[in-house]
């Protein structure tokens, strides 16, 4: 068994990124028709596309629930970039529920959130240790961020349970390349010259070439990072995403996906009801600009992103705004190609098998 594994047969409910939003998950499973024992009267089963934790109010509860579903054979899951961060003890924005080093920074932004109890930290950190990075069957593929043939081929050669070891190996290669090019020194000089904080949206940095080189090397030299975080290229200007200023931008890789087998991903913070950007807000990415919110993507309409931004629901709590229309948790029902949302609404997806607009 490798890091690319067989996908369940039969009808599926493919659940988007949850990010610790345990109530949204409970509501969604109820609207999907799952019983208290997690069975489904129609024999449906669940597939989670990754990013179960961080930012939301109860990441431990979500991880425990999905782990129980997987162990009972009721669900499958692929690892997302947030699970990889957790397993590698890489403390990032929104992970203060687990990492002490993030609590002070994350509390003003994401609190209240349940912190992992010391006695269960090791178990929670290992929840995704045996998960694959992709699932496949003849009519469907599932991966967290990007289905790229070369990266998939590399993952096929890796044993189940070997994700972190292999990931660390490619990270070490990127660090060695950085050492040879004195990248750390160049990045430190850029920060010292600017004097700002890359985690503050209020402080716009100049474009930093060394930081851009570092981001791009770490991303594109690691096949597992490509599958779980996507394809990137140099940006033309800094933008704020994921809690920090960035200098490389995501690529809508589905624009090059010309294969016949459909792919379902999460990761990309789609909106069912797009909202205008507030005046003065920091620039960010929008891979779905001018793309209908329920549309399949790519030159053959064979890629679907099922992440409807529930991971940003903390913003609604912080500012006392209604959350449901802005930030939702969704499941794509297969083979029906129907979306079910955590508020109980349903919507057919659009343009399957039809080229997406440019």
C-alpha positions in Angstrom: 0.0 0.0 0.0 1.4 3.4 -1.0 0.5 7.0 -0.4 -1.9 6.8 -3.3 -4.7 4.4 -2.2 -8.0 2.9 -3.6 -11.1 5.0 -3.1 -14.3 3.4 -1.7 -16.7 1.9 -4.1 -20.3 3.1 -4.1 -22.0 6.4 -3.5 -19.9 9.0 -1.6 -20.2 12.3 0.3 -16.9 14.2 -0.2 -16.6 16.7 2.6 -14.6 20.0 2.2 -12.0 21.5 4.6 -13.5 21.6 8.2 -10.8 23.6 10.1 -12.1 22.7 13.6 -15.7 23.8 12.9 -17.2 20.9 14.8 -20.8 22.2 14.8 -20.8 22.7 11.1 -19.6 19.1 10.7 -22.4 17.8 12.9 -25.0 19.8 11.0 -23.7 18.7 7.7 -23.7 15.0 8.6 -27.3 15.3 9.8 -28.4 17.0 6.6 -26.6 14.3 4.6 -28.7 11.6 6.4 -26.1 9.9 8.6 -27.5 8.1 11.6 -26.2 8.4 15.2 -24.1 5.3 14.6 -22.5 7.0 11.5 -24.2 4.6 9.1 -26.3 5.8 6.2 -29.6 4.2 5.1 -28.5 4.4 1.5 -25.1 2.9 2.1 -23.2 6.1 1.4 -19.8 6.7 2.9 -17.8 9.8 3.7 -14.5 11.0 2.2 -12.7 13.9 3.9 -10.4 16.0 1.6 -8.1 17.2 4.4 -7.5 20.2 6.6 -9.6 19.1 9.5 -7.9 21.3 12.1 -6.7 24.8 12.9 -8.5 28.2 13.1 -11.9 26.8 14.3 -13.3 26.4 17.8 -12.7 22.7 18.4 -10.0 21.0 16.3 -9.6 18.1 18.8 -13.2 17.1 18.5 -13.1 17.1 14.7 -9.9 15.0 14.6 -11.3 12.5 17.1 -14.6 12.2 15.2 -13.0 11.7 11.8 -10.4 9.3 13.2 -13.3 7.2 14.6 -15.1 7.2 11.3 -12.0 6.1 9.4 -11.2 3.4 11.9 -14.8 2.1 11.7 -14.6 1.9 7.9 -17.3 4.6 7.6 -14.9 7.1 6.0 -11.7 7.7 4.2 -9.5 10.8 4.5 -6.5 12.3 2.7 -3.9 14.4 4.4 -4.0 18.2 3.9 -1.3 20.7 4.5 -2.7 21.4 8.0 -2.5 17.8 9.1 1.1 17.7 7.8 2.0 20.8 9.8 0.5 19.1 12.9 2.4 15.9 12.3 5.7 17.7 11.7 5.3 20.0 14.7 5.3 23.0 12.3 3.4 25.6 14.3 1.5 27.8 11.8 -1.2 30.5 12.0 -4.4 29.1 13.7 -2.7 26.2 15.4 -2.7 27.7 18.9 -5.2 24.9 19.9 -2.1 22.6 19.9 1.1 24.6 19.9 1.9 26.7 22.9 4.1 28.9 20.8 1.0 30.1 18.8 -1.4 30.8 21.7 -0.5 34.4 22.3 -0.7 35.3 18.6 -3.8 33.2 17.8 -6.0 34.1 20.8 -6.9 37.6 19.7 -7.8 36.3 16.3 -9.4 32.9 16.7 -10.5 32.6 20.4 -12.4 30.9 21.8 -10.9 27.6 20.9 -10.5 24.3 22.7 -6.9 23.5 23.4 -5.6 19.9 23.1 -5.3 18.3 26.5 -1.7 17.3 27.3 -2.7 13.6 27.7 -4.1 13.4 24.2 -1.6 15.5 22.2 0.4 12.5 21.0 -2.7 10.7 19.8 -4.1 13.8 18.0 -0.7 14.5 16.3 -0.8 11.0 14.9 -4.4 10.9 13.6 -3.3 11.3 10.0 -0.1 9.4 10.2 -1.3 6.5 8.1 -3.5 8.5 5.7 -2.8 8.7 2.0 -2.2 11.9 0.1 -4.7 10.8 -2.7 -7.4 8.3 -3.3 -8.5 7.0 -6.7 -11.0 4.7 -8.5 -11.8 4.6 -12.2 -14.4 7.3 -12.1 -13.0 9.7 -9.5 -9.8 11.0 -7.9 -9.5 12.8 -4.5 -6.5 14.9 -3.4 -6.2 17.9 -1.1 -4.8 20.5 -3.4 -3.5 19.4 -6.8 -3.4 16.3 -9.0 -0.1 16.6 -10.8 1.2 13.5 -12.6 4.8 13.8 -11.6 4.0 14.4 -8.0 1.4 11.5 -8.0 4.1 9.2 -9.5 6.5 10.1 -6.8 3.9 9.5 -4.1 3.1 6.1 -5.5 6.6 5.0 -4.7 6.3 5.8 -1.0 4.9 3.4 1.5 1.7 4.1 3.5 2.7 5.7 6.8 5.8 7.2 5.2 4.4 10.7 4.5 6.3 12.6 7.1 9.6 10.9 6.6 9.5 11.5 2.9 8.3 15.1 3.3 11.1 15.8 5.7 13.6 14.5 3.2 12.5 16.9 0.5 12.4 19.7 3.0 16.0 18.9 3.8 16.9 19.1 0.2 15.3 22.5 -0.1 17.3 23.7 3.0 20.5 22.5 1.5 19.8 24.4 -1.6 19.1 27.5 0.5 22.3 27.0 2.4 24.4 26.8 -0.8 22.8 30.1 -2.0 23.1 31.9 1.4 19.3 32.3 1.3 18.9 32.7 5.1 21.3 35.6 5.2 19.6 37.3 2.3 16.2 36.8 3.9 17.4 38.2 7.2 18.8 41.3 5.4 15.5 41.9 3.6 13.6 41.8 6.9 16.1 44.0 8.7 16.0 46.6 5.9 12.2 46.6 6.0 11.7 46.4 9.7 8.1 45.2 9.6 6.1 42.1 10.6 5.2 39.6 7.9 2.2 38.5 10.0 0.6 41.9 10.2 -1.9 42.7 7.4 -1.6 46.4 8.2 2.1 46.6 7.3 2.6 46.1 3.5 6.2 44.9 2.8 8.1 45.6 -0.4 8.6 42.7 -2.7 11.3 40.5 -1.2 13.1 38.4 -3.8 14.9 36.2 -1.3 11.7 35.4 0.5 10.1 34.6 -2.8 12.9 32.3 -3.8 12.6 30.5 -0.5 8.9 30.0 -0.8 9.1 28.8 -4.3 12.0 26.3 -3.6 10.2 24.8 -0.6 7.0 24.5 -2.5 8.0 23.1 -5.9 10.9 20.9 -4.9 8.6 18.8 -2.7 6.1 16.6 -4.6 4.1 16.0 -1.4 3.8 19.7 -0.8 2.6 20.1 -4.4 -0.2 17.5 -3.8 -1.2 19.0 -0.4 -0.5 22.7 -1.0 -0.7 23.2 -4.7 1.3 24.7 -7.5 3.0 28.1 -7.1 4.9 30.7 -9.1 6.5 34.0 -8.4 4.0 36.7 -7.6 4.2 40.2 -9.1 3.5 41.9 -5.8 3.1 40.9 -2.1 -0.3 39.7 -0.9 -1.7 38.6 2.4 -2.9 35.0 2.7 -2.8 32.3 5.4 -2.0 34.8 8.1 1.2 36.2 6.5 2.5 38.2 3.6 3.5 36.0 0.7 5.6 36.5 -2.4 4.6 33.5 -4.5 1.1 32.9 -5.8 -1.0 29.8 -6.2 -1.6 28.6 -9.8 -5.0 27.4 -10.9 -3.4 24.1 -11.9 -6.8 22.8 -13.2 -6.3 25.0 -16.2 -3.9 22.3 -17.5 -5.8 19.3 -16.3 -7.0 17.6 -19.5 -7.6 14.0 -18.3 -10.9 12.2 -18.4 -11.1 11.2 -14.7 -12.7 13.8 -12.5 -10.8 15.2 -9.5 -12.2 16.6 -6.3 -10.0 18.9 -4.1 -10.4 21.2 -1.1 -7.8 23.8 0.0 -8.7 26.9 -2.1 -11.3 28.8 0.0 -14.1 29.0 -2.5 -17.2 31.1 -1.8 -20.8 30.1 -2.6 -21.9 33.7 -2.2 -19.0 35.9 -3.2 -18.7 39.2 -1.3 -17.1 42.5 -2.3 -13.7 43.1 -0.7 -13.7 45.7 2.0 -12.1 49.0 1.2 -8.5 49.1 2.4 -8.2 45.3 2.9 -4.8 43.7 2.1 -4.5 42.2 -1.3 -4.9 38.4 -1.5 -5.4 35.6 -4.0 -8.7 34.7 -5.8 -8.4 31.7 -8.1 -12.1 31.8 -8.7 -12.4 35.3 -10.0 -15.2 35.3 -12.7 -15.8 31.6 -12.1 -19.4 30.6 -11.1 -19.4 29.4 -7.5 -20.9 26.0 -8.3 -18.9 25.3 -11.5 -16.6 22.5 -12.3 -13.2 23.7 -13.4 -10.6 23.1 -16.1 -10.5 22.7 -19.9 -12.8 19.7 -19.7 -14.8 20.7 -16.6 -13.4 17.7 -14.6 -12.1 19.4 -11.4 -14.2 20.5 -8.5 -13.2 22.4 -5.3 -15.4 21.6 -2.4 -13.9 24.0 0.1 -16.5 26.7 0.7 -14.4 28.6 3.3 -15.9 27.4 6.6 -12.3 27.9 7.9 -13.0 31.7 7.8 -16.1 31.4 10.0 -14.0 32.8 12.9 -14.3 36.2 11.2 -18.1 36.1 11.7 -17.8 35.3 15.4 -15.1 38.0 15.8 -17.3 40.7 14.2 -20.7 39.5 15.3 -21.9 38.7 11.8 -24.1 35.9 10.5 -21.8 33.2 9.2 -23.8 30.9 7.1 -23.9 32.7 3.7 -20.3 33.8 3.8 -18.5 30.7 5.2 -20.0 27.2 4.7 -19.1 23.6 5.0 -20.1 21.5 2.0 -20.1 18.0 0.8 -20.2 16.9 -2.9 -22.4 13.9 -3.4 -21.0 11.5 -5.9 -22.1 10.3 -8.5 -25.0 12.8 -8.2 -22.7 15.8 -8.3 -25.0 17.6 -5.9 -23.7 19.9 -3.1 -25.1 19.7 0.4 -24.3 22.6 2.8 -24.2 22.7 6.6 -27.3 24.9 6.7 -29.3 22.1 4.9 -29.5 23.7 1.5 -28.7 21.8 -1.6 -27.5 22.8 -5.1 -26.6 21.0 -8.2 -23.1 21.6 -9.5 -22.7 23.2 -12.9 -20.8 22.6 -16.2 -19.5 19.1 -15.4 -17.7 18.0 -18.5 -17.9 21.5 -20.0 -14.9 23.8 -20.2 -14.8 26.4 -17.5 -14.9 30.1 -18.5 -11.6 31.9 -18.6 
